[in-house]
Amino acid sequence: MRKHKLIISIIPAVIVACLSTFYILSYSEVEASIPTGEIVQASALKSYTPANAYDADLDLLLAQLPSGVSEQEFHCLAQAVYFEARSEPFEGQVAVAYVILNRVKDKRYPDNICGVVFQNEKRRNMCQFSFACDGLSDNPYEMVAWNQARRVAGGTLKNAMSDVTARSTHYHATYVQPRWAKHLQPTIKVGQHVFYREDL
């Protein structure tokens, strides 16, 4: 009986220790993935956690969209985050959103969010973001991930000047090696994506 009480009293401490270790290790993975000496500082990523601006009510986020950003553009950005990065860590989702916003600012790409996200959508498997031309539905089906993508989109639009990717316009998964990557400047790695800047 005494052994059972001892075990029961130890279980909460073990759970807390495991959760703390998981949090520290996952956070360290993001920080360790930032190349030393790059423009992006590790502290830039620390400000992007689900507990701050991104946890705001979704209706409130819509109400606080910057002037000139329509609800449709917000939806397009959320779609891209959802389909391109829903399995990525939170910081990786934010980084994908910034790539899209950086392209909107770049004269080589369409000047609006939906135009960037769905560029070349009619060319099967030859568009800028694979979900836009893979022939599958563009409607989200995992509601928790969709709500998170909407929060990321709204928060990124509200903080458009806080680009954690150092003006990146491209990214790819770590398990592929596209030919274009050798011509661009790598900026940051988050989760399974490597980001690049296309200097003029």
Beta strands, then each sheet from edge to edge (+ up, - down):
strand 1: 170-173
strand 2: 185-190
strand 3: 193-197
sheet 1: 1+ 3- 2+
end
